[in-house]
Amino acid sequence: MTHLERFVATMEYRPTDRPPNWEAGAWRQTRDRWLAEGAPVEKFHWQWFPGEAALGMDPREFIEFDGKLLPPFKDEVLEEDERTQVIRDKSGRVRRALKEGASGGMRMSMDQFLRFAVHTPADWEDVKRRMDPTDPRRYEPNWRTIRPAGWRARQHPLIFAPNTMTPGFYWTARELMGTENLCYAWYDQPALLHDMMEHVAHFLIESARPVLATTTVDYICLAEDWAMKTGPLLSPATFREFVYPRLKRVAEFYKSHGVRYLVIDSDGNFEALIPMMLDAGVDATWPLERAAGMDPAALRAKFGRSMRLWGGVDKRELARGPAAIDAHLRTLAPLVAEGGFIPTVDHTVPPDVGWESFAHYIKSKERLIQGKL
């Protein structure tokens, strides 16, 4: 089978030799550890979404697109001491970042968020102009002449935009307002939030329109992260009022313009939102964070085959060694056999996972997806 045939067969619960072999990536600190442990990291290009051939991963092609603010805010250090930096990032957020343990620009802990770009309707108007979906800087130069023929002849999955470059509804509001401020704004500033959600829908549709006029794509994944460990970060009622009608409109546009599947990327436990996600036209979700109770077997039993499931491999099990890894992967075998499931680590691989354990995981997962574990 081609990589594209294998992906579609998996998603449609049709017979296939195996599901795709995909992974998300690893922390920079994990890379440092594996280098010290003698891993053959010189063979890796470390962009695992498009595939890491040295680890047996299957290829995917992501159409180049920049969904961030254009022009961005100035990225600058505002304050600094021995332990921390206070920085303003390209999204206009002011953050205090810990220096200790940082590697290649990646921090060992979450930053402390101090200020955000949007507090008032006037702030939003300034940011909205930075979310022009027709800005040509968002696309690869000369893409119309050099890419469409190859896209149409592809034998692997084609995706509009790299991961997190299609910012969804909750993701955009949180990035601009902050989690706590947004929790209040749904109630205190509903007109502002309705306008923001409406503009996000406009952005998602119009930014994809030129590409979808030249080729079909196999899926589009919206970055959302709309849940915490114990539940969603917005109530089902809030979701239904602010997000659902716009998400449904976006899904209808995508699918009427040749997009096979709409996928949602979210950490945390958003099970309470899944019925509305399905009704709006969402086909798949990942990475199914196990620490948040997102058990793919339980989700399949509850929601059936309508929601395809990607991820679900508990990153914590990878740190426990070969026996624990194999036992954990065997619990996923029925889902692999049924279809509609693509097993991957439930986020990027953290630095408590040694190279020997990860190499064992890769070999065991190959046996799992081949039905041999």
NORJO-V369813 format. One record per residue. RES is the residue in one letter. PSI is psi in whole degrees, -180 to 180 (NA if undefined). OMEGA is omega in degrees with one decimal (* if undefined). D_CENTER is the distance of its C-alpha to the mean C-alpha in Angstrom with 1 decimal. Layout:
RES/PSI/OMEGA/D_CENTER
RES/PSI/OMEGA/D_CENTER
This chain:
M/149/170.6/26.3
T/165/178.4/24.2
H/-35/178.5/20.5
L/-44/177.7/19.9
E/-41/-179.7/22.5
R/-43/179.6/21.1
F/-49/-177.0/17.6
V/-42/178.6/19.4
A/-41/177.7/21.9
T/-46/-177.8/19.4
M/-27/-177.2/17.7
E/8/178.2/21.3
Y/33/177.7/22.8
R/160/179.5/25.3
P/138/179.3/27.0
T/158/179.1/25.2
D/-31/178.6/26.0
R/162/171.1/22.7
P/166/176.9/19.0
P/149/176.0/16.8
N/96/-177.1/16.5
W/157/169.9/13.0
E/164/-175.5/11.5
A/-42/-177.1/8.7
G/-172/-179.5/11.4
A/152/174.6/14.0
W/154/173.4/15.2
R/-36/178.1/17.8
Q/-32/175.2/20.3
T/-42/176.1/19.6
R/-44/179.4/20.5
D/-43/179.8/23.6
R/-45/-178.2/24.6
W/-35/176.3/24.3
L/-44/179.4/26.3
A/-26/-178.8/29.0
E/4/174.1/29.0
G/17/177.5/29.9
A/149/-179.2/26.7
P/57/-172.2/27.0
V/-16/177.8/24.2
E/-15/178.4/26.2
K/-8/-174.4/25.0
F/145/170.4/21.3
H/-7/171.1/19.5
W/12/170.7/16.5
Q/86/-168.0/13.9
W/-23/177.7/12.7
F/-48/176.9/10.1
P/-6/179.1/13.3
G/143/176.4/15.2
E/96/-171.7/17.6
A/-34/-178.7/21.0
A/-18/177.6/22.8
L/12/175.2/20.8
G/14/-178.2/21.2
M/150/-179.6/17.6
D/152/-177.7/17.5
P/146/166.0/16.7
R/152/177.4/14.3
E/128/-179.9/14.9
F/120/179.4/12.7
I/131/-177.4/14.9
E/128/179.5/15.4
F/140/178.9/14.7
D/106/-179.0/14.6
G/11/-178.5/13.3
K/178/-179.5/14.6
L/134/176.3/18.1
L/119/-3.1/20.9
P/151/177.4/23.2
P/164/168.4/21.3
F/159/179.8/23.2
K/125/177.8/25.2
D/113/-174.2/23.5
E/154/174.6/26.4
V/122/-178.2/27.8
L/-35/179.1/29.9
E/158/177.6/31.4
E/140/170.4/31.6
D/-167/-174.2/33.5
E/-31/-172.7/33.8
R/-26/-171.0/30.7
T/164/168.6/28.4
Q/142/168.8/27.4
V/120/-173.8/26.8
I/151/166.0/24.7
R/128/-176.8/23.7
D/-178/-174.6/20.4
K/-17/175.7/19.5
S/2/178.8/18.1
G/9/178.8/21.6
R/141/174.2/20.7
V/124/-171.8/23.5
R/145/171.1/22.4
R/123/-173.3/24.5
A/138/178.5/23.1
L/131/-180.0/24.8
K/-37/-174.0/26.1
E/131/176.2/26.8
G/-3/-179.1/24.6
A/145/178.4/22.6
S/124/177.1/21.9
G/32/179.8/20.9
G/-2/179.3/19.6
M/131/-177.6/17.5
R/157/178.0/19.0
M/-11/-179.2/19.9
S/164/177.1/19.5
M/143/174.4/17.9
D/160/170.7/19.9
Q/119/-177.7/22.3
F/126/-173.1/21.5
L/-42/-179.6/24.9
R/158/-178.6/24.6
F/168/-172.4/22.3
A/-29/-172.9/22.9
V/120/172.3/23.7
H/-29/-173.4/26.4
T/165/174.3/28.6
P/-35/178.4/28.7
A/-40/176.0/30.1
D/-43/-178.5/27.2
W/-39/179.2/24.9
E/-37/177.5/27.1
D/-41/-179.2/26.9
V/-37/-176.5/23.1
K/-36/-180.0/23.0
R/-20/177.0/25.0
R/-2/179.5/22.2
M/48/176.5/19.9
D/112/-176.1/22.0
P/-16/-177.5/20.1
T/2/-179.7/23.0
D/119/-175.8/23.2
P/-18/178.5/23.8
R/-13/-178.9/22.3
R/-18/-173.0/18.8
Y/161/173.9/19.6
E/135/177.8/21.0
P/137/175.9/24.8
N/24/-176.5/26.8
W/-32/-176.3/23.9
R/-28/-178.1/26.1
T/-24/-172.6/28.7
I/-14/-171.9/27.0
R/-42/-167.9/23.9
P/-38/-178.6/24.5
A/-43/177.6/27.1
G/-40/177.8/24.9
W/-43/-177.0/22.0
R/-24/-179.5/24.5
A/9/-171.4/25.9
R/154/172.7/22.7
Q/22/177.8/22.7
H/162/179.2/19.1
P/138/177.8/15.9
L/130/-174.5/15.3
I/137/175.0/12.1
F/111/172.1/12.5
A/138/173.0/10.9
P/162/-179.2/8.9
N/138/-178.4/5.2
T/2/177.7/5.5
M/-3/169.1/8.9
T/84/-173.7/9.1
P/126/-178.1/9.5
G/-163/-171.1/10.2
F/-59/179.4/13.4
Y/-42/-178.8/13.1
W/-48/-177.7/10.8
T/-47/-178.4/13.5
A/-41/179.5/16.3
R/-42/178.7/15.3
E/-35/-175.3/14.8
L/-26/-173.4/18.2
M/-23/-175.4/20.1
G/150/-174.3/18.9
T/-51/-176.0/18.3
E/-46/179.2/22.0
N/-39/-179.3/23.2
L/-37/178.0/20.8
C/-38/177.4/22.1
Y/-37/-171.7/25.6
A/-32/176.4/24.8
W/-33/-175.7/24.0
Y/-38/-174.9/27.6
D/-26/-177.6/29.4
Q/56/-174.7/28.0
P/-35/179.7/27.0
A/-42/177.5/28.2
L/-45/-177.5/25.9
L/-37/176.1/22.8
H/-41/179.4/23.9
D/-39/178.9/24.3
M/-46/179.5/20.9
M/-38/178.7/19.2
E/-40/-179.7/21.5
H/-36/176.4/20.7
V/-44/177.5/16.9
A/-45/177.9/17.9
H/-44/-179.1/20.3
F/-47/-177.3/17.9
L/-38/-179.6/15.3
I/-51/-172.4/18.3
E/-28/178.3/20.5
S/-30/178.6/18.1
A/-21/-172.6/17.3
R/-48/-177.9/20.9
P/-39/-179.9/22.5
V/-43/-178.4/20.3
L/-14/173.9/20.7
A/-15/-177.2/24.4
T/-21/-176.1/24.5
T/157/165.7/22.4
T/160/171.2/20.5
V/157/-172.1/16.8
D/-30/167.9/15.5
Y/159/169.3/12.2
I/132/-178.7/10.2
C/121/176.9/6.7
L/128/175.2/6.9
A/124/-177.7/5.1
E/-53/-175.0/7.6
D/53/-174.0/8.2
W/29/179.0/11.5
A/156/172.2/13.1
M/-171/-172.8/15.1
K/-37/-172.2/16.8
T/0/-180.0/19.4
G/179/-178.4/18.1
P/155/-179.6/16.3
L/-2/170.2/16.9
L/145/-174.4/18.6
S/158/173.9/21.2
P/-37/178.4/21.3
A/-42/177.5/24.1
T/-42/177.7/22.2
F/-46/-177.4/19.3
R/-38/-177.6/21.9
E/-45/-169.4/23.7
F/-38/-170.9/21.2
V/-48/-169.8/18.0
Y/-52/-176.2/19.1
P/-34/179.0/21.5
R/-40/176.9/19.3
L/-42/179.2/16.3
K/-42/178.9/19.0
R/-43/179.4/20.5
V/-45/-179.9/17.3
A/-43/-179.9/16.8
E/-40/178.0/20.5
F/-50/-177.9/20.5
Y/-49/-173.1/17.8
K/-27/175.4/19.5
S/-7/179.6/22.9
H/30/168.3/22.0
G/15/175.5/20.9
V/124/-178.3/17.3
R/-49/-170.3/17.3
Y/146/172.0/14.3
L/128/-174.2/12.0
V/145/175.2/8.7
I/129/175.6/7.1
D/114/176.4/4.0
S/133/167.4/6.6
D/179/173.6/8.7
G/-173/-175.9/12.4
N/103/-179.5/14.7
F/26/-176.4/14.4
E/-35/-178.9/16.8
A/-20/-179.1/19.2
L/-12/-172.4/17.0
I/-42/179.3/16.5
P/-42/178.5/19.9
M/-34/175.8/19.2
M/-46/179.2/15.8
L/-44/-178.9/17.7
D/-31/179.1/20.5
A/-16/178.3/18.6
G/12/176.5/17.4
V/137/-176.7/14.0
D/-28/-174.0/14.2
A/159/176.6/11.5
T/153/176.0/9.0
W/164/9.1/7.2
P/9/178.3/7.6
L/73/-174.4/11.0
E/113/-174.1/12.1
R/-33/178.3/15.7
A/-19/178.0/17.2
A/9/177.0/16.4
G/16/179.9/18.2
M/82/-178.9/15.6
D/116/-175.8/17.9
P/-34/178.5/17.0
A/-42/178.7/20.8
A/-38/178.7/21.5
L/-39/177.9/18.9
R/-41/179.5/20.3
A/-35/-176.4/23.7
K/-41/-171.5/23.1
F/-4/177.2/21.2
G/-157/-173.2/22.4
R/-4/-178.1/21.0
S/-35/178.7/19.6
M/109/174.2/16.2
R/150/-169.9/14.8
L/128/177.0/13.1
W/142/178.8/10.8
G/-136/171.7/10.9
G/0/175.1/13.7
V/116/-173.6/15.4
D/113/-178.8/16.5
K/-28/-179.9/16.2
R/-31/179.3/19.4
E/-29/-178.9/21.3
L/-28/-179.1/20.7
A/-7/-174.9/22.9
R/-3/174.1/25.7
G/173/-170.6/26.9
P/-45/-176.8/27.6
A/-44/179.9/29.3
A/-39/178.8/26.6
I/-49/-177.4/23.8
D/-41/179.4/25.9
A/-41/179.7/26.8
H/-45/-178.4/23.2
L/-33/179.3/22.2
R/-28/178.5/25.3
T/-17/-178.7/24.1
L/-7/-176.1/21.3
A/-41/179.0/23.9
P/-37/178.2/24.8
L/-41/177.3/21.3
V/-43/-178.7/21.2
A/-35/-178.2/24.6
E/-36/-176.5/23.9
G/178/-178.3/20.9
G/20/-176.0/17.8
F/130/176.3/16.1
I/106/-176.9/14.2
P/130/172.0/14.6
T/164/171.8/12.5
V/142/-171.8/12.6
D/31/168.2/10.7
H/-168/175.8/9.0
T/154/-172.5/10.6
V/122/-176.9/14.4
P/168/-172.4/16.6
P/1/172.8/20.1
D/-2/177.4/22.0
V/113/179.5/21.3
G/164/-177.8/24.1
W/-42/-178.7/24.2
E/-42/179.0/26.7
S/-42/-178.9/24.5
F/-40/177.8/21.4
A/-39/176.4/23.7
H/-42/178.3/25.1
Y/-46/-178.5/21.7
I/-44/179.6/21.0
K/-41/-179.7/24.4
S/-36/178.7/24.3
K/-35/175.7/21.1
E/-41/177.8/22.8
R/-37/179.3/25.7
L/-51/-175.0/23.5
I/-17/174.9/22.0
Q/1/-179.4/25.5
G/27/-175.1/27.0
K/3/-176.4/29.1
L/NA/*/28.0
